[in-house]
Amino acid sequence: MSPAQLPNATARRKLATAQELADYCGVPLATVYQWSHRGSGPRMIKVGRHLRARWEDIDRWLDSHATDAA
């Protein structure tokens, strides 16, 4: 089955790499690996030996850490 035949194929986005997450959040790559190890960052997925994240999970995690300006 080709990707075009998969359900919701057009709704799927490429998974974010650890480096893309670090760049997006403006933190060092080591911080992303610490988040993953401690379970304190966005939900991460192991793909082989690589960490990946869904952009929706990243945005949800960032929204949950938003603070209101005083």
C-alpha angles and dihedrals in degrees: 000000000000122000090253089061095052117104112262091006091150092050093056121095129198112271116254117249121224089255092051090050091050092049093046092051095038094237133123118270089244089062091058090052090048090051090051094047093047095039091234101116133066118308108282130201125212110223103183102308094333129096118228135171136198112243089228090058091049093051092045091051092048091048090052090055097048117123129202115242111247 
